[in-house]
Amino acid sequence: MTLVADGPRRAFTDDELADLALGPRAQVEAALASGRPEDVRLAVEAIERDLGGQIDRYTHWISTLFAFVGERHGAPGSAAAIHATRSLFAAHPDVGEPGPTLPEPVADEVAAAAAEGDVAAALGVVDRSLARWRTLVDLYRDWISALLTDVYRRHGADELEAAHRRVGEATMRNLTAAVDGPFKDQASGLVRLLTAHFSEVELHEDDDKLTIVQDPCGTCGRQVAQGRHQPPLDLAVVTDEHLTTWGRGATTVYRTHVPVWHVALAGEALGGPWPVNQCPHGEAAGPCTILLYKDPRNPDALADVPGPTRLA
């Protein structure tokens, strides 16, 4: 991971940027290097909270999509969502024992191994747990994508936008409520969210913004690399030149939430995009750049939005 910081108005020191960029396993490795088992326990507990929070967000997204199709399309819409779910779980390569259940907490086990000086055993436990978390995060991401695929293929891009708006109202309300708070808190929360997707991130801070480069992106990018848009899952690629695709077409269906939430809804709430997500076009896996401006109403941010569609 590459960390760069410069400019007179930095929110982070070099060391803080380096710590913030660490992924889950690297966070545990850093705690193990301290030689303090309690630090290890706290690090693992924090990682499990972040990962559990990601599953909570995805659960809200899924449940809201079910509510949306029921409200808009009645019992047939709900039935279609059930069928899409059943089809996904029947074909998904990662569905098996123990199924879509939360991993057991491992902080005590990892700390005990650390107390005995057995770093290899501690990391073995961490690796097995993180592998299970990563599979679960990906499965929920694909579940969302299957529901969005069904909405798009049955009802078109306008209804897909409506679905994103229904989910994004609460999501963006919570995010934009923080924009006038300390920038350091905004940035730290966003990067933790990305690392809870198992994104590999590089961070660069200048006077105006934090630039976050994901390579690979832990959501859309890994989904493309896993071949989820080909059989057997056959998740949709939205081809319309529409707000959901930044007006440029050829956008994977999960990725279509970005221009709706972070361009349209953010524009309606703040007057501009927030943050600016420079997602790859088509079925590209990455890299993906996010620009988090220190002034969320910075007019320069609009020019950084990809594609011809800027704001709704």
Secondary structure, DSSP 8 states (H G I E B T S, - for coil): --EEE-STT-SS-HHHHHHHT--HHHHHHHHHHTT-HHHHHHHHHHHHHHHHHHHHHHHHHHHHHHHHHHHHHHHHHHHHHHHHHHHHHHH-TT--TT-S------HHHHHHHHHTT-HHHHHHHHHHHHHHHHHHHHHHHHHHHHHHHHHHHHH-HHHHHHHHHHHHHHHHHHHHTTTTS-HHHHHHHHHHHHHTTT--EEEEE-SSEEEEEESS-TTHHHHHHTTTTSTTT---EE-S-SGGGTTS--EETGGGHHIIIIIIIHHHHHSS-SSEEE--SBT----EEEEEESSTT-GGGGGGS-SS----
